[in-house]
Amino acid sequence: MSLFPRSYITQNQSSVPPIIRLLDEFDRYSRNVDYSSDEHVKSFSPKFDIKELPDAYELYGELPGVAQKDVDMEFTDASTLTIKGRIERNYSGGSKIVQGSESSSKPKNEGVNSNPSEKFWVMERNIGEFSRSFAFPVRVDQDNVKASMKNGILSVFVPKGWKQEGRKITIQ
């Protein structure tokens, strides 16, 4: 996370101390690397708003560019909801290497159309796998959970489960 908001950064980057730029680059790198995998697959956690109502929870998550078919939701136990999926972009993240009169390009994603005249200076949008788990403090009604996606916002309605009342059992 940058120590200073981007709006404070001027056109003259030399006025920003090098240590601040280094910390900003390190933060961006550490957010994009999944150290648990040998392949270093990029992963991230999408941002969610959670609202509690008297009888339910509402979750609103930012998933821009994600198709509905690329999102999976499941309850891993009685009160934990996991939302996971994958975001892919239709361009390569490779860079051109020029040596003399020869040039080569090695795109990161195979099968992706690349235009040799295009050059990305900044790629800040999230790509890769995402996962987010929510452990609710009370029992939830898993059978009546509803979800929808519109304009990159995933909306999930999770009704609270009613507390089971005790009942007396007679011995026969």
C-alpha positions as CSV (number, residue, x, y, z in Angstrom):
1,M,0.0,0.0,0.0
2,S,1.4,3.3,-1.0
3,L,2.2,5.6,2.0
4,F,0.9,8.6,0.0
5,P,-2.3,8.6,-2.1
6,R,-1.6,8.7,-5.8
7,S,-3.3,12.1,-6.0
8,Y,-0.4,13.6,-4.1
9,I,2.2,12.3,-6.6
10,T,3.3,15.0,-8.9
11,Q,4.5,14.8,-12.5
12,N,8.0,15.3,-11.2
13,Q,8.7,11.8,-9.7
14,S,12.1,12.9,-8.6
15,S,10.4,14.8,-5.7
16,V,9.2,11.5,-4.3
17,P,11.9,9.9,-2.1
18,P,13.3,6.7,-3.6
19,I,12.5,4.7,-0.4
20,I,8.8,5.6,-0.8
21,R,8.8,4.3,-4.5
22,L,10.6,1.2,-3.4
23,L,8.1,0.5,-0.6
24,D,5.2,1.0,-3.1
25,E,6.8,-1.4,-5.6
26,F,7.4,-4.0,-2.9
27,D,3.8,-3.7,-1.7
28,R,2.4,-4.2,-5.3
29,Y,4.7,-7.2,-5.8
30,S,3.8,-8.9,-2.5
31,R,0.1,-8.5,-3.2
32,N,0.4,-10.3,-6.6
33,V,2.5,-13.3,-5.6
34,D,1.1,-16.4,-4.0
35,Y,3.9,-17.9,-2.0
36,S,2.1,-21.2,-1.4
37,S,2.4,-22.3,-5.0
38,D,5.5,-23.3,-7.0
39,E,4.1,-21.7,-10.1
40,H,3.5,-18.4,-8.3
41,V,-0.1,-18.0,-9.5
42,K,-1.4,-14.6,-8.9
43,S,-4.2,-14.4,-6.4
44,F,-6.1,-11.8,-4.5
45,S,-9.0,-11.2,-2.1
46,P,-11.9,-9.2,-3.6
47,K,-13.3,-6.4,-1.5
48,F,-16.7,-6.9,0.1
49,D,-19.2,-4.9,2.1
50,I,-21.2,-6.8,4.7
51,K,-24.4,-5.5,6.1
52,E,-26.3,-7.2,9.0
53,L,-30.1,-7.0,9.0
54,P,-32.3,-8.3,11.8
55,D,-33.0,-11.5,9.9
56,A,-30.2,-11.8,7.3
57,Y,-26.7,-10.7,6.1
58,E,-26.1,-8.9,2.8
59,L,-22.7,-9.2,1.1
60,Y,-21.7,-6.9,-1.8
61,G,-18.4,-7.8,-3.5
62,E,-16.5,-6.1,-6.3
63,L,-15.7,-8.5,-9.1
64,P,-15.3,-6.4,-12.2
65,G,-14.8,-8.3,-15.4
66,V,-15.8,-11.6,-13.9
67,A,-18.3,-13.8,-15.7
68,Q,-21.1,-15.4,-13.5
69,K,-19.9,-18.8,-14.6
70,D,-16.4,-18.1,-13.2
71,V,-17.6,-17.7,-9.6
72,D,-18.2,-20.6,-7.2
73,M,-19.9,-20.3,-3.8
74,E,-20.2,-23.0,-1.2
75,F,-20.7,-23.5,2.5
76,T,-17.7,-25.3,3.9
77,D,-19.4,-25.8,7.2
78,A,-22.7,-24.8,8.9
79,S,-21.8,-21.0,9.1
80,T,-18.9,-20.4,6.7
81,L,-19.5,-19.3,3.1
82,T,-16.6,-19.4,0.6
83,I,-16.6,-17.4,-2.6
84,K,-13.9,-18.2,-5.1
85,G,-13.2,-17.9,-8.8
86,R,-10.8,-16.7,-11.5
87,I,-10.4,-13.5,-13.5
88,E,-8.6,-13.6,-16.9
89,R,-7.8,-10.7,-19.2
90,N,-7.6,-10.8,-23.0
91,Y,-4.2,-9.4,-23.4
92,S,-0.6,-10.5,-22.6
93,G,1.6,-9.2,-19.9
94,G,4.8,-9.9,-21.7
95,S,7.3,-7.3,-22.6
96,K,9.4,-6.8,-25.7
97,I,13.1,-7.4,-25.5
98,V,15.1,-5.7,-28.2
99,Q,18.7,-6.8,-29.0
100,G,20.2,-5.1,-32.1
101,S,17.8,-5.5,-35.0
102,E,16.0,-8.6,-33.6
103,S,13.1,-8.5,-31.2
104,S,11.3,-11.2,-29.3
105,S,8.2,-11.3,-27.3
106,K,7.3,-13.9,-24.6
107,P,3.7,-13.5,-23.5
108,K,2.7,-14.7,-20.1
109,N,-0.6,-16.2,-21.2
110,E,-0.5,-18.7,-24.1
111,G,-3.2,-18.3,-26.7
112,V,-3.7,-14.7,-26.0
113,N,-3.7,-12.2,-28.9
114,S,-0.8,-9.8,-28.7
115,N,-0.1,-6.8,-30.9
116,P,3.6,-6.0,-31.1
117,S,2.9,-2.3,-31.4
118,E,1.1,-2.2,-28.0
119,K,2.9,-1.6,-24.8
120,F,1.4,-1.6,-21.4
121,W,2.9,0.9,-19.0
122,V,0.7,0.0,-16.0
123,M,-1.4,-3.1,-15.3
124,E,-3.2,-2.5,-12.0
125,R,-6.4,-4.5,-12.4
126,N,-6.6,-7.8,-10.5
127,I,-6.1,-11.0,-12.5
128,G,-5.8,-14.6,-11.4
129,E,-7.6,-16.6,-8.7
130,F,-9.5,-15.1,-5.9
131,S,-11.0,-16.6,-2.7
132,R,-12.9,-15.1,0.2
133,S,-14.4,-16.8,3.2
134,F,-17.1,-15.4,5.6
135,A,-17.7,-17.0,9.0
136,F,-21.0,-15.9,10.3
137,P,-21.4,-15.6,14.1
138,V,-24.9,-17.3,14.0
139,R,-26.5,-20.2,12.3
140,V,-27.5,-19.4,8.7
141,D,-30.3,-20.8,6.5
142,Q,-28.2,-22.3,3.7
143,D,-31.2,-23.5,1.7
144,N,-32.4,-19.9,1.1
145,V,-29.2,-18.1,0.2
146,K,-29.6,-16.0,-3.0
147,A,-26.9,-14.5,-5.2
148,S,-26.9,-12.3,-8.2
149,M,-24.3,-10.4,-10.2
150,K,-24.9,-7.1,-12.0
151,N,-22.3,-4.6,-13.3
152,G,-19.4,-6.3,-11.6
153,I,-21.0,-6.4,-8.2
154,L,-21.8,-9.8,-6.6
155,S,-24.8,-9.5,-4.2
156,V,-25.4,-12.3,-1.8
157,F,-28.4,-12.5,0.6
158,V,-27.8,-14.9,3.5
159,P,-30.8,-15.4,5.8
160,K,-30.1,-16.1,9.4
161,G,-31.2,-19.5,10.7
162,W,-33.7,-19.5,13.4
163,K,-32.6,-21.0,16.7
164,Q,-33.9,-24.4,17.2
165,E,-36.2,-24.5,20.1
166,G,-35.7,-27.3,22.7
167,R,-38.4,-29.9,22.8
168,K,-39.2,-32.4,25.4
169,I,-38.9,-36.1,24.6
170,T,-41.0,-38.5,26.5
171,I,-39.6,-41.9,27.4
172,Q,-41.8,-44.8,26.5
